[in-house]
Amino acid sequence: MTILVFTLIILAGSLLAGFLGSMTGLGGGIVIIPMLSLMFGIDIRYAIGTSIVAVIATSSGAAVAYVKEGITNIRLGMFLEIATTTGAVVGALVAVIAPTHLIAVVFGGILMFSAVISFMPQKVAVQPRAESGKRQKWAEALKLNGSYPDARGNRVDYKVRNVAGGFVMMWIAGILSGLLGIGSGALKVLAMDNFMKVPFKVSTTTSNFMIGVTAATSAVVYFQRGYIDPGLSFPVTLGVLGGAFLGSKLLSRSKTEKLRIVFAVVIAILAIEMIYNGLTHRI
Amino acid sequence: MRRIIKDKDVELIMGDLLRLGVIMSSIIVFIGGIIYLINHGGEQPDYKTFHGMLLPFHSLPEIFRGILEFRGRALIQAGVLLLIATPIARVVFSIYAFAREGDRLYVFLTSLVLGIIILSMMSGIGA
């Protein structure tokens, strides 16, 4: 296979990955690594470096659309960024010294977790949550509470809870992002939505905002270690961006329930393959 | 209400910033990619073993020199660096936006985030 053919095949695969990732809300990064390492036998370090660039591309691309809606909680995102960026530096530095088969096993575990999350019903409705006493002290001091426009254009206020717990979860999300070259979007949304009781829509857009900054933090480490190869970033970045753009134009996310399940099954299979290859030291 | 409107302005500028970053870097990566394919399209890909920093175009001076020589891979790396810089620019811009709002707490917190990113840039020194 020549570089020309190789590039075109990876471009097509990335286009599909970006398309499915944007339609299912799972992001493109999650399938890029198994595609590159399992299908093409590419060293997982190159796969990780390429994936992190694709993650930044999709996050920035999606943010353009989200910014217009005005529901991203910049203060909440920025505060939690302290946790995710610190975690990302730690994760990326661990990745540099950790054996690759161990990284493959951890990555398989995270893939499995994402697949399981996708099987759970997606929340659509957002409602203001009940307030409770002393846990909100931090949220108020840090000005994390916010409001977002509902379908009729009215502003709905919400209060953020469990700030310390959410902060710790974000740190873990940051470590995983730095270690594995992924966005950790599912974990970030889980932390904000289920833990901090932030409305789902605000969680997803704020998570997207954070993904870009977290990924950029790990990317500067990876870049200086030679993980980011131009021959791979070229087709993957353009493919994932193009696919995500097509996905956002074609369908609304509400109609994609079936696709989501198919994608989750694919991810689960990739997870098993990744873990198996890691345990048998094939990666 | 005033703060919400101001926030909205700031976010719109951020949106333009992001769009510009993504479009510019895609164009640079695309041009670099075409040059790379023209020069190396017939060769064999080699990614089975990790070469790390042994390959060219991983440091700024090398990339800069490569661009002057119109090397495809140097251009792709420059586009990738621009892409990585886009979210970082968003953080820098947020510091300015919070300062304009007079929110000293968030000027501090956002500067802290920027500091961590700069620290991770330093991690490559001596690698």
Interface residues (C-beta under 8 A of the other chain):
Chain A: M1 T2 I3 L4 F6 T7 L36 F40 G41 I42 D43 R45 Y46 V53 I56 A57 S59 S60 G61 A63 V64 V67 K68 G70 T72 I74 R75 M78 F79 E81 I82 T85 T86 A88 V89 A92 L93 L142 K143 S147 R155 F209 G212 V213 A215 A216 T217 S218 A219 V220 V221 F223 Q224 R225 G226 Y227 I228 D229 P230 G231 L232 S233 F234 P235 T237 L238 L241
Chain B: I4 D7 K8 E11 L12 M14 G15 L18 R19 G21 V22 S25 S26 V29 F30 G32 G33 Y36 L37 H40 G41 G42 E43 Q44 P45 Y47 K48 T49 F50 H51 G52 M53 L54 L55 F57 H58 S59 G72 R73 A74 I76 Q77 G79 V80 L81 L83 I84 A85 T86 P87 I88 R90 V91 S94 D103 L105 Y106 L109 T110 L112 V113 I116 I117 L119 S120 M121 S123 G124 A127
